[in-house]
Amino acid sequence: MAKQDYYQLLGVDKNADEATIKKAYRKLARELHPDANPDDPSAAEKFKAVKEAYDVLSDSQKRSLYDQYGHAAFDPEQGMGGGYGSYGGGFGGSGFGDISDIFETFFSGGMGGMGQRAHTGPVKGNDLRVNLTITFEESYFGVEKEIQIQREEHCSTCSGSGAKPGSKVETCPVCNGSGQVQTVQQTMLGNMMSVRTCSNCQGTGQIIKEPCTTCSGSGRVRKTRPVKVKVPAGIEHGRRLRLNGEGEPGERNGPNGDLYVVVSVRPHKDFERRGDDIYTDASITFTQAVIGEEVKVTTLEGTASLRIPAGTESGTHFRMRGKGFPNLGGYGRGDMQVQVKIEIPKKLNDKQREALTQFALSMGEEEIAKGKGFFSKMKDILK
């Protein structure tokens, strides 16, 4: 019977990274373990097939050969791709069963420890990421938000052990709790020691004969829980906050991962942020522009006074110091940049029109004052 493709067997893409492959394997291993399926006679074979797929795809050297030659890379009847011959009885009867033994020897601890050994110590948990949207005002003043996150947590029923309450987690008799199995092989180069992940316990060093019914023996359950996030005043759109230890729990008493909160700031209808400065527009009257006056300008903290000097033109920018965003690095505050726009009245009564006409005459603008397009010409002058 033809073997199933290893990638399909684990349910991962051919471009899947090491973490994705490991996660898929662990999930299937828990589901298909013979101890968890006592009534399924085919469970042992399914578990063995998944383990075989993981052993190849988790090893970069083996995976490279598999991607190039498929199952033939590890079949002594075909050799690597059919063009390299069989390794079954080669090297003068050195004892290598097939090419997988060679790779286990050279890349799993043989040759004085080349390659990677199985991880048996504490491992930090996975980091998590969530998005948080706040208002423009909240980014200015700072805010504390409560968000809901989904993460894996230790099962409260079994306290994370994976064993049914009242039962015990036993030390694996094959590896004696180390999660690794060492073997010595006699080769043409001499005796070589290889270190492999224990297939009996999948490297955990423990055997669970009676799995917890709540977490199915994994020791973890997925929960939704609230987390408070303190957003500092002055935070910018796209900035990322890190909450230490709010990620998923680690393995083998490893520390929790971290939670990363990516902040999005909604735009404001009246204000625009550029760096730590705030840009806005303010309308003033024709009289205020000509004579000059102190006007009130709306800021994020209320109203503030702005002195408009006589003869101000429409489009002039004024700076209001310290009215911008607080700097996250603690270097003071930005400013508010105000662009004034002169409001032109759309309708004039006779008295107002006469007053403006006299004003134009006093300025020596007889043609403007007497012309039919007097009002439109005044608009042009004030632009």
VENVENFEN-V919855 format. One record per helix or strand. SS is the DSSP state (H for helix, E for strand). FROM is the first residue (numbers start at 1). LEN is the number of residues. If there is no record, write none. Layout:
SS | FROM | LEN
SS | FROM | LEN
This chain:
H | 6 | 5
H | 18 | 15
H | 34 | 3
H | 43 | 15
H | 60 | 15
H | 90 | 4
H | 99 | 9
E | 108 | 1
H | 110 | 4
E | 115 | 1
E | 123 | 1
E | 128 | 7
H | 136 | 6
E | 143 | 12
E | 163 | 1
E | 169 | 3
E | 180 | 8
E | 190 | 8
E | 206 | 3
E | 211 | 1
E | 220 | 12
E | 240 | 4
E | 251 | 1
E | 259 | 7
E | 272 | 3
E | 277 | 9
H | 286 | 6
E | 293 | 7
E | 302 | 7
E | 317 | 4
E | 326 | 1
E | 333 | 1
E | 336 | 8
H | 350 | 13
H | 366 | 5
H | 374 | 9
